Amino acid sequence: MTSELDFSADERLFGSGTDDYRNTAMTIGTTSDAVPYAASFWEAGDILVKRGVETRTQDLVAFPSLYCYRHALELATKNVVYEWERTTTGAFELLGTHDLGPLWNRTRAALEGAWPNGDTSQLDRMEAIIGELAAIDSKGELFRYDLDKEGFVRDIPEELKRFDLVTVSQVITKLLALLFGALDGIAYLRENGE
């Protein structure tokens, strides 16, 4: 007797499937550098929030969506720093941290370096919002793991006991849109020798 949970002998995660293009993820001809990781995690967070709200399962998608948004933010800040370093030095040094505090400091310095006469009021707001997230999950572990590194159950911070997931999505969208715009702007500066 077999069930739908039984594996077939030729079943695999990758490489098999259907010819239906709607189900097929395509990365042919790309490198991991060409895959928009930050945008992918942003999109995944948006999908989770939308689905959670539509099906009234927002409690179940809260941490996965927050993880996706936080990871997208981490990657986007790193990308701004890398793009700025490529522009100014022709190379970049990998940032070996997940901590949003130091990452934001480097990102802000890059943004101020790219636009030294720019209005910093939006950077101040971004810093406050990133600081709010960093205070809850500075290193990207709270939204992923229910236990800390010592094996103890994590306490849920007061801010996460009741919050509007759609508002989070809207604020993250502003943050990421500004960072992606900055990436394009820095690339423009590099390409045009400005």
Biotite code that builds the C-alpha atoms (Angstrom):
import biotite.structure as struc

atoms = struc.array([
    struc.Atom([0.000, 0.000, 0.000], chain_id="A", res_id=1, res_name="MET", atom_name="CA", element="C"),
    struc.Atom([1.476, 3.344, -1.010], chain_id="A", res_id=2, res_name="THR", atom_name="CA", element="C"),
    struc.Atom([0.522, 6.851, -0.061], chain_id="A", res_id=3, res_name="SER", atom_name="CA", element="C"),
    struc.Atom([1.090, 10.259, -1.602], chain_id="A", res_id=4, res_name="GLU", atom_name="CA", element="C"),
    struc.Atom([3.920, 10.707, 0.907], chain_id="A", res_id=5, res_name="LEU", atom_name="CA", element="C"),
    struc.Atom([5.925, 7.780, -0.465], chain_id="A", res_id=6, res_name="ASP", atom_name="CA", element="C"),
    struc.Atom([8.946, 8.740, -2.558], chain_id="A", res_id=7, res_name="PHE", atom_name="CA", element="C"),
    struc.Atom([9.396, 7.283, -6.013], chain_id="A", res_id=8, res_name="SER", atom_name="CA", element="C"),
    struc.Atom([12.790, 5.798, -6.910], chain_id="A", res_id=9, res_name="ALA", atom_name="CA", element="C"),
    struc.Atom([13.660, 8.629, -9.304], chain_id="A", res_id=10, res_name="ASP", atom_name="CA", element="C"),
    struc.Atom([12.349, 11.532, -7.207], chain_id="A", res_id=11, res_name="GLU", atom_name="CA", element="C"),
    struc.Atom([14.814, 14.410, -6.669], chain_id="A", res_id=12, res_name="ARG", atom_name="CA", element="C"),
    struc.Atom([14.684, 18.001, -5.506], chain_id="A", res_id=13, res_name="LEU", atom_name="CA", element="C"),
    struc.Atom([16.354, 19.511, -8.558], chain_id="A", res_id=14, res_name="PHE", atom_name="CA", element="C"),
    struc.Atom([16.607, 18.515, -12.187], chain_id="A", res_id=15, res_name="GLY", atom_name="CA", element="C"),
    struc.Atom([13.306, 16.791, -12.588], chain_id="A", res_id=16, res_name="SER", atom_name="CA", element="C"),
    struc.Atom([9.803, 18.036, -12.940], chain_id="A", res_id=17, res_name="GLY", atom_name="CA", element="C"),
    struc.Atom([7.467, 19.292, -15.557], chain_id="A", res_id=18, res_name="THR", atom_name="CA", element="C"),
    struc.Atom([7.730, 21.108, -18.835], chain_id="A", res_id=19, res_name="ASP", atom_name="CA", element="C"),
    struc.Atom([5.242, 23.679, -17.539], chain_id="A", res_id=20, res_name="ASP", atom_name="CA", element="C"),
    struc.Atom([7.106, 26.992, -17.711], chain_id="A", res_id=21, res_name="TYR", atom_name="CA", element="C"),
    struc.Atom([4.921, 28.402, -14.916], chain_id="A", res_id=22, res_name="ARG", atom_name="CA", element="C"),
    struc.Atom([6.522, 25.994, -12.459], chain_id="A", res_id=23, res_name="ASN", atom_name="CA", element="C"),
    struc.Atom([10.086, 26.350, -13.704], chain_id="A", res_id=24, res_name="THR", atom_name="CA", element="C"),
    struc.Atom([12.689, 28.535, -12.026], chain_id="A", res_id=25, res_name="ALA", atom_name="CA", element="C"),
    struc.Atom([15.362, 29.513, -14.551], chain_id="A", res_id=26, res_name="MET", atom_name="CA", element="C"),
    struc.Atom([18.907, 30.509, -13.661], chain_id="A", res_id=27, res_name="THR", atom_name="CA", element="C"),
    struc.Atom([20.506, 29.302, -16.903], chain_id="A", res_id=28, res_name="ILE", atom_name="CA", element="C"),
    struc.Atom([23.428, 31.475, -17.965], chain_id="A", res_id=29, res_name="GLY", atom_name="CA", element="C"),
    struc.Atom([23.708, 33.294, -14.658], chain_id="A", res_id=30, res_name="THR", atom_name="CA", element="C"),
    struc.Atom([26.161, 33.322, -11.807], chain_id="A", res_id=31, res_name="THR", atom_name="CA", element="C"),
    struc.Atom([25.213, 33.837, -8.189], chain_id="A", res_id=32, res_name="SER", atom_name="CA", element="C"),
    struc.Atom([26.386, 37.428, -8.665], chain_id="A", res_id=33, res_name="ASP", atom_name="CA", element="C"),
    struc.Atom([23.664, 37.905, -11.280], chain_id="A", res_id=34, res_name="ALA", atom_name="CA", element="C"),
    struc.Atom([20.880, 36.531, -9.078], chain_id="A", res_id=35, res_name="VAL", atom_name="CA", element="C"),
    struc.Atom([19.114, 39.325, -7.215], chain_id="A", res_id=36, res_name="PRO", atom_name="CA", element="C"),
    struc.Atom([19.254, 37.763, -3.762], chain_id="A", res_id=37, res_name="TYR", atom_name="CA", element="C"),
    struc.Atom([18.142, 40.871, -1.866], chain_id="A", res_id=38, res_name="ALA", atom_name="CA", element="C"),
    struc.Atom([15.216, 41.444, -4.226], chain_id="A", res_id=39, res_name="ALA", atom_name="CA", element="C"),
    struc.Atom([14.309, 37.749, -3.988], chain_id="A", res_id=40, res_name="SER", atom_name="CA", element="C"),
    struc.Atom([14.072, 37.818, -0.197], chain_id="A", res_id=41, res_name="PHE", atom_name="CA", element="C"),
    struc.Atom([12.122, 41.087, -0.370], chain_id="A", res_id=42, res_name="TRP", atom_name="CA", element="C"),
    struc.Atom([9.653, 39.494, -2.786], chain_id="A", res_id=43, res_name="GLU", atom_name="CA", element="C"),
    struc.Atom([9.367, 36.387, -0.598], chain_id="A", res_id=44, res_name="ALA", atom_name="CA", element="C"),
    struc.Atom([8.569, 38.559, 2.420], chain_id="A", res_id=45, res_name="GLY", atom_name="CA", element="C"),
    struc.Atom([5.891, 40.412, 0.454], chain_id="A", res_id=46, res_name="ASP", atom_name="CA", element="C"),
    struc.Atom([4.339, 37.147, -0.738], chain_id="A", res_id=47, res_name="ILE", atom_name="CA", element="C"),
    struc.Atom([4.256, 35.751, 2.785], chain_id="A", res_id=48, res_name="LEU", atom_name="CA", element="C"),
    struc.Atom([2.612, 38.890, 4.179], chain_id="A", res_id=49, res_name="VAL", atom_name="CA", element="C"),
    struc.Atom([0.040, 39.012, 1.381], chain_id="A", res_id=50, res_name="LYS", atom_name="CA", element="C"),
    struc.Atom([-0.793, 35.328, 1.770], chain_id="A", res_id=51, res_name="ARG", atom_name="CA", element="C"),
    struc.Atom([-0.896, 35.575, 5.562], chain_id="A", res_id=52, res_name="GLY", atom_name="CA", element="C"),
    struc.Atom([-3.308, 38.496, 5.484], chain_id="A", res_id=53, res_name="VAL", atom_name="CA", element="C"),
    struc.Atom([-5.496, 36.899, 2.794], chain_id="A", res_id=54, res_name="GLU", atom_name="CA", element="C"),
    struc.Atom([-5.776, 33.593, 4.676], chain_id="A", res_id=55, res_name="THR", atom_name="CA", element="C"),
    struc.Atom([-5.724, 35.090, 8.186], chain_id="A", res_id=56, res_name="ARG", atom_name="CA", element="C"),
    struc.Atom([-2.528, 33.193, 8.990], chain_id="A", res_id=57, res_name="THR", atom_name="CA", element="C"),
    struc.Atom([-0.476, 36.326, 9.650], chain_id="A", res_id=58, res_name="GLN", atom_name="CA", element="C"),
    struc.Atom([0.641, 34.857, 12.985], chain_id="A", res_id=59, res_name="ASP", atom_name="CA", element="C"),
    struc.Atom([2.196, 31.879, 11.180], chain_id="A", res_id=60, res_name="LEU", atom_name="CA", element="C"),
    struc.Atom([3.963, 33.941, 8.516], chain_id="A", res_id=61, res_name="VAL", atom_name="CA", element="C"),
    struc.Atom([5.154, 36.703, 10.855], chain_id="A", res_id=62, res_name="ALA", atom_name="CA", element="C"),
    struc.Atom([8.623, 35.328, 11.621], chain_id="A", res_id=63, res_name="PHE", atom_name="CA", element="C"),
    struc.Atom([9.334, 33.901, 8.150], chain_id="A", res_id=64, res_name="PRO", atom_name="CA", element="C"),
    struc.Atom([8.343, 37.202, 6.535], chain_id="A", res_id=65, res_name="SER", atom_name="CA", element="C"),
    struc.Atom([10.360, 39.204, 9.064], chain_id="A", res_id=66, res_name="LEU", atom_name="CA", element="C"),
    struc.Atom([13.337, 36.955, 8.383], chain_id="A", res_id=67, res_name="TYR", atom_name="CA", element="C"),
    struc.Atom([13.006, 37.499, 4.621], chain_id="A", res_id=68, res_name="CYS", atom_name="CA", element="C"),
    struc.Atom([12.741, 41.272, 5.057], chain_id="A", res_id=69, res_name="TYR", atom_name="CA", element="C"),
    struc.Atom([15.626, 41.419, 7.496], chain_id="A", res_id=70, res_name="ARG", atom_name="CA", element="C"),
    struc.Atom([17.810, 39.311, 5.222], chain_id="A", res_id=71, res_name="HIS", atom_name="CA", element="C"),
    struc.Atom([16.902, 41.447, 2.200], chain_id="A", res_id=72, res_name="ALA", atom_name="CA", element="C"),
    struc.Atom([17.871, 44.526, 4.200], chain_id="A", res_id=73, res_name="LEU", atom_name="CA", element="C"),
    struc.Atom([21.173, 42.967, 5.261], chain_id="A", res_id=74, res_name="GLU", atom_name="CA", element="C"),
    struc.Atom([22.020, 42.034, 1.685], chain_id="A", res_id=75, res_name="LEU", atom_name="CA", element="C"),
    struc.Atom([20.971, 45.420, 0.301], chain_id="A", res_id=76, res_name="ALA", atom_name="CA", element="C"),
    struc.Atom([23.132, 47.310, 2.814], chain_id="A", res_id=77, res_name="THR", atom_name="CA", element="C"),
    struc.Atom([26.104, 45.091, 2.001], chain_id="A", res_id=78, res_name="LYS", atom_name="CA", element="C"),
    struc.Atom([25.518, 45.609, -1.713], chain_id="A", res_id=79, res_name="ASN", atom_name="CA", element="C"),
    struc.Atom([25.551, 49.401, -1.299], chain_id="A", res_id=80, res_name="VAL", atom_name="CA", element="C"),
    struc.Atom([28.868, 49.187, 0.548], chain_id="A", res_id=81, res_name="VAL", atom_name="CA", element="C"),
    struc.Atom([30.350, 46.824, -2.052], chain_id="A", res_id=82, res_name="TYR", atom_name="CA", element="C"),
    struc.Atom([29.167, 48.971, -4.952], chain_id="A", res_id=83, res_name="GLU", atom_name="CA", element="C"),
    struc.Atom([30.598, 52.115, -3.357], chain_id="A", res_id=84, res_name="TRP", atom_name="CA", element="C"),
    struc.Atom([33.934, 50.414, -2.633], chain_id="A", res_id=85, res_name="GLU", atom_name="CA", element="C"),
    struc.Atom([34.104, 49.163, -6.244], chain_id="A", res_id=86, res_name="ARG", atom_name="CA", element="C"),
    struc.Atom([33.443, 52.718, -7.375], chain_id="A", res_id=87, res_name="THR", atom_name="CA", element="C"),
    struc.Atom([36.080, 54.328, -5.163], chain_id="A", res_id=88, res_name="THR", atom_name="CA", element="C"),
    struc.Atom([38.795, 51.656, -5.052], chain_id="A", res_id=89, res_name="THR", atom_name="CA", element="C"),
    struc.Atom([38.006, 49.194, -7.845], chain_id="A", res_id=90, res_name="GLY", atom_name="CA", element="C"),
    struc.Atom([37.613, 46.347, -5.331], chain_id="A", res_id=91, res_name="ALA", atom_name="CA", element="C"),
    struc.Atom([35.756, 45.549, -2.139], chain_id="A", res_id=92, res_name="PHE", atom_name="CA", element="C"),
    struc.Atom([36.299, 43.736, 1.126], chain_id="A", res_id=93, res_name="GLU", atom_name="CA", element="C"),
    struc.Atom([33.685, 41.188, 2.193], chain_id="A", res_id=94, res_name="LEU", atom_name="CA", element="C"),
    struc.Atom([31.754, 42.279, 5.243], chain_id="A", res_id=95, res_name="LEU", atom_name="CA", element="C"),
    struc.Atom([31.912, 39.300, 7.582], chain_id="A", res_id=96, res_name="GLY", atom_name="CA", element="C"),
    struc.Atom([29.036, 40.311, 9.826], chain_id="A", res_id=97, res_name="THR", atom_name="CA", element="C"),
    struc.Atom([25.282, 39.970, 9.968], chain_id="A", res_id=98, res_name="HIS", atom_name="CA", element="C"),
    struc.Atom([24.983, 42.752, 12.547], chain_id="A", res_id=99, res_name="ASP", atom_name="CA", element="C"),
    struc.Atom([22.754, 45.503, 11.174], chain_id="A", res_id=100, res_name="LEU", atom_name="CA", element="C"),
    struc.Atom([24.367, 48.213, 13.325], chain_id="A", res_id=101, res_name="GLY", atom_name="CA", element="C"),
    struc.Atom([27.847, 48.108, 11.795], chain_id="A", res_id=102, res_name="PRO", atom_name="CA", element="C"),
    struc.Atom([26.377, 47.329, 8.371], chain_id="A", res_id=103, res_name="LEU", atom_name="CA", element="C"),
    struc.Atom([24.224, 50.441, 8.505], chain_id="A", res_id=104, res_name="TRP", atom_name="CA", element="C"),
    struc.Atom([27.193, 52.552, 9.627], chain_id="A", res_id=105, res_name="ASN", atom_name="CA", element="C"),
    struc.Atom([29.181, 51.421, 6.588], chain_id="A", res_id=106, res_name="ARG", atom_name="CA", element="C"),
    struc.Atom([26.161, 51.872, 4.320], chain_id="A", res_id=107, res_name="THR", atom_name="CA", element="C"),
    struc.Atom([25.490, 55.382, 5.568], chain_id="A", res_id=108, res_name="ARG", atom_name="CA", element="C"),
    struc.Atom([29.136, 56.315, 5.079], chain_id="A", res_id=109, res_name="ALA", atom_name="CA", element="C"),
    struc.Atom([28.924, 54.994, 1.505], chain_id="A", res_id=110, res_name="ALA", atom_name="CA", element="C"),
    struc.Atom([25.749, 56.960, 0.803], chain_id="A", res_id=111, res_name="LEU", atom_name="CA", element="C"),
    struc.Atom([27.216, 60.139, 2.253], chain_id="A", res_id=112, res_name="GLU", atom_name="CA", element="C"),
    struc.Atom([30.378, 59.538, 0.244], chain_id="A", res_id=113, res_name="GLY", atom_name="CA", element="C"),
    struc.Atom([28.388, 59.118, -2.962], chain_id="A", res_id=114, res_name="ALA", atom_name="CA", element="C"),
    struc.Atom([26.276, 62.224, -2.316], chain_id="A", res_id=115, res_name="TRP", atom_name="CA", element="C"),
    struc.Atom([28.309, 64.434, 0.047], chain_id="A", res_id=116, res_name="PRO", atom_name="CA", element="C"),
    struc.Atom([25.959, 67.410, -0.309], chain_id="A", res_id=117, res_name="ASN", atom_name="CA", element="C"),
    struc.Atom([22.770, 65.393, -0.025], chain_id="A", res_id=118, res_name="GLY", atom_name="CA", element="C"),
    struc.Atom([19.989, 65.915, 2.469], chain_id="A", res_id=119, res_name="ASP", atom_name="CA", element="C"),
    struc.Atom([20.619, 63.523, 5.355], chain_id="A", res_id=120, res_name="THR", atom_name="CA", element="C"),
    struc.Atom([17.123, 63.690, 6.872], chain_id="A", res_id=121, res_name="SER", atom_name="CA", element="C"),
    struc.Atom([16.035, 60.489, 5.077], chain_id="A", res_id=122, res_name="GLN", atom_name="CA", element="C"),
    struc.Atom([19.244, 58.779, 6.165], chain_id="A", res_id=123, res_name="LEU", atom_name="CA", element="C"),
    struc.Atom([18.412, 59.745, 9.743], chain_id="A", res_id=124, res_name="ASP", atom_name="CA", element="C"),
    struc.Atom([14.950, 58.161, 9.395], chain_id="A", res_id=125, res_name="ARG", atom_name="CA", element="C"),
    struc.Atom([16.419, 55.063, 7.783], chain_id="A", res_id=126, res_name="MET", atom_name="CA", element="C"),
    struc.Atom([18.927, 54.820, 10.617], chain_id="A", res_id=127, res_name="GLU", atom_name="CA", element="C"),
    struc.Atom([16.169, 55.011, 13.217], chain_id="A", res_id=128, res_name="ALA", atom_name="CA", element="C"),
    struc.Atom([14.154, 52.265, 11.515], chain_id="A", res_id=129, res_name="ILE", atom_name="CA", element="C"),
    struc.Atom([17.170, 50.012, 10.990], chain_id="A", res_id=130, res_name="ILE", atom_name="CA", element="C"),
    struc.Atom([18.137, 50.691, 14.605], chain_id="A", res_id=131, res_name="GLY", atom_name="CA", element="C"),
    struc.Atom([14.667, 49.568, 15.692], chain_id="A", res_id=132, res_name="GLU", atom_name="CA", element="C"),
    struc.Atom([15.111, 46.296, 13.803], chain_id="A", res_id=133, res_name="LEU", atom_name="CA", element="C"),
    struc.Atom([18.697, 45.867, 15.015], chain_id="A", res_id=134, res_name="ALA", atom_name="CA", element="C"),
    struc.Atom([17.571, 46.270, 18.626], chain_id="A", res_id=135, res_name="ALA", atom_name="CA", element="C"),
    struc.Atom([15.218, 43.310, 18.142], chain_id="A", res_id=136, res_name="ILE", atom_name="CA", element="C"),
    struc.Atom([17.345, 41.093, 15.873], chain_id="A", res_id=137, res_name="ASP", atom_name="CA", element="C"),
    struc.Atom([20.759, 42.588, 15.240], chain_id="A", res_id=138, res_name="SER", atom_name="CA", element="C"),
    struc.Atom([22.406, 39.425, 13.905], chain_id="A", res_id=139, res_name="LYS", atom_name="CA", element="C"),
    struc.Atom([19.546, 37.691, 12.090], chain_id="A", res_id=140, res_name="GLY", atom_name="CA", element="C"),
    struc.Atom([18.872, 34.890, 14.548], chain_id="A", res_id=141, res_name="GLU", atom_name="CA", element="C"),
    struc.Atom([15.608, 35.711, 16.325], chain_id="A", res_id=142, res_name="LEU", atom_name="CA", element="C"),
    struc.Atom([13.390, 35.306, 13.266], chain_id="A", res_id=143, res_name="PHE", atom_name="CA", element="C"),
    struc.Atom([15.107, 32.030, 12.269], chain_id="A", res_id=144, res_name="ARG", atom_name="CA", element="C"),
    struc.Atom([15.626, 30.120, 15.498], chain_id="A", res_id=145, res_name="TYR", atom_name="CA", element="C"),
    struc.Atom([13.359, 29.456, 18.451], chain_id="A", res_id=146, res_name="ASP", atom_name="CA", element="C"),
    struc.Atom([16.369, 28.537, 20.612], chain_id="A", res_id=147, res_name="LEU", atom_name="CA", element="C"),
    struc.Atom([19.491, 30.562, 21.329], chain_id="A", res_id=148, res_name="ASP", atom_name="CA", element="C"),
    struc.Atom([23.009, 29.153, 20.954], chain_id="A", res_id=149, res_name="LYS", atom_name="CA", element="C"),
    struc.Atom([22.901, 27.792, 24.512], chain_id="A", res_id=150, res_name="GLU", atom_name="CA", element="C"),
    struc.Atom([19.706, 25.864, 23.739], chain_id="A", res_id=151, res_name="GLY", atom_name="CA", element="C"),
    struc.Atom([17.359, 28.120, 25.687], chain_id="A", res_id=152, res_name="PHE", atom_name="CA", element="C"),
    struc.Atom([13.979, 29.175, 24.350], chain_id="A", res_id=153, res_name="VAL", atom_name="CA", element="C"),
    struc.Atom([14.149, 32.762, 23.141], chain_id="A", res_id=154, res_name="ARG", atom_name="CA", element="C"),
    struc.Atom([11.995, 35.385, 24.770], chain_id="A", res_id=155, res_name="ASP", atom_name="CA", element="C"),
    struc.Atom([9.849, 37.244, 22.279], chain_id="A", res_id=156, res_name="ILE", atom_name="CA", element="C"),
    struc.Atom([10.535, 40.979, 22.556], chain_id="A", res_id=157, res_name="PRO", atom_name="CA", element="C"),
    struc.Atom([7.568, 43.105, 23.599], chain_id="A", res_id=158, res_name="GLU", atom_name="CA", element="C"),
    struc.Atom([7.500, 44.826, 20.171], chain_id="A", res_id=159, res_name="GLU", atom_name="CA", element="C"),
    struc.Atom([6.855, 41.484, 18.477], chain_id="A", res_id=160, res_name="LEU", atom_name="CA", element="C"),
    struc.Atom([4.005, 40.326, 20.687], chain_id="A", res_id=161, res_name="LYS", atom_name="CA", element="C"),
    struc.Atom([1.486, 42.388, 18.720], chain_id="A", res_id=162, res_name="ARG", atom_name="CA", element="C"),
    struc.Atom([2.288, 44.404, 15.594], chain_id="A", res_id=163, res_name="PHE", atom_name="CA", element="C"),
    struc.Atom([0.879, 45.286, 12.180], chain_id="A", res_id=164, res_name="ASP", atom_name="CA", element="C"),
    struc.Atom([2.579, 43.067, 9.618], chain_id="A", res_id=165, res_name="LEU", atom_name="CA", element="C"),
    struc.Atom([1.356, 45.188, 6.693], chain_id="A", res_id=166, res_name="VAL", atom_name="CA", element="C"),
    struc.Atom([2.936, 48.304, 8.226], chain_id="A", res_id=167, res_name="THR", atom_name="CA", element="C"),
    struc.Atom([6.215, 46.400, 8.538], chain_id="A", res_id=168, res_name="VAL", atom_name="CA", element="C"),
    struc.Atom([5.949, 45.476, 4.870], chain_id="A", res_id=169, res_name="SER", atom_name="CA", element="C"),
    struc.Atom([5.272, 49.081, 3.856], chain_id="A", res_id=170, res_name="GLN", atom_name="CA", element="C"),
    struc.Atom([8.189, 50.482, 5.876], chain_id="A", res_id=171, res_name="VAL", atom_name="CA", element="C"),
    struc.Atom([10.589, 47.797, 4.638], chain_id="A", res_id=172, res_name="ILE", atom_name="CA", element="C"),
    struc.Atom([9.487, 48.557, 1.079], chain_id="A", res_id=173, res_name="THR", atom_name="CA", element="C"),
    struc.Atom([10.508, 52.197, 1.540], chain_id="A", res_id=174, res_name="LYS", atom_name="CA", element="C"),
    struc.Atom([13.872, 51.205, 3.033], chain_id="A", res_id=175, res_name="LEU", atom_name="CA", element="C"),
    struc.Atom([14.669, 48.712, 0.319], chain_id="A", res_id=176, res_name="LEU", atom_name="CA", element="C"),
    struc.Atom([13.446, 50.940, -2.494], chain_id="A", res_id=177, res_name="ALA", atom_name="CA", element="C"),
    struc.Atom([15.776, 53.709, -1.299], chain_id="A", res_id=178, res_name="LEU", atom_name="CA", element="C"),
    struc.Atom([18.711, 51.292, -0.996], chain_id="A", res_id=179, res_name="LEU", atom_name="CA", element="C"),
    struc.Atom([18.060, 49.805, -4.451], chain_id="A", res_id=180, res_name="PHE", atom_name="CA", element="C"),
    struc.Atom([17.821, 53.324, -5.859], chain_id="A", res_id=181, res_name="GLY", atom_name="CA", element="C"),
    struc.Atom([21.128, 54.154, -4.204], chain_id="A", res_id=182, res_name="ALA", atom_name="CA", element="C"),
    struc.Atom([22.686, 51.061, -5.796], chain_id="A", res_id=183, res_name="LEU", atom_name="CA", element="C"),
    struc.Atom([21.568, 52.264, -9.204], chain_id="A", res_id=184, res_name="ASP", atom_name="CA", element="C"),
    struc.Atom([22.844, 55.761, -8.442], chain_id="A", res_id=185, res_name="GLY", atom_name="CA", element="C"),
    struc.Atom([26.261, 54.533, -7.350], chain_id="A", res_id=186, res_name="ILE", atom_name="CA", element="C"),
    struc.Atom([26.517, 52.320, -10.439], chain_id="A", res_id=187, res_name="ALA", atom_name="CA", element="C"),
    struc.Atom([25.678, 55.393, -12.540], chain_id="A", res_id=188, res_name="TYR", atom_name="CA", element="C"),
    struc.Atom([28.407, 57.398, -10.796], chain_id="A", res_id=189, res_name="LEU", atom_name="CA", element="C"),
    struc.Atom([30.952, 54.639, -11.476], chain_id="A", res_id=190, res_name="ARG", atom_name="CA", element="C"),
    struc.Atom([29.965, 54.204, -15.118], chain_id="A", res_id=191, res_name="GLU", atom_name="CA", element="C"),
    struc.Atom([30.068, 57.939, -15.777], chain_id="A", res_id=192, res_name="ASN", atom_name="CA", element="C"),
    struc.Atom([33.238, 58.671, -13.815], chain_id="A", res_id=193, res_name="GLY", atom_name="CA", element="C"),
    struc.Atom([31.512, 61.064, -11.460], chain_id="A", res_id=194, res_name="GLU", atom_name="CA", element="C"),
])
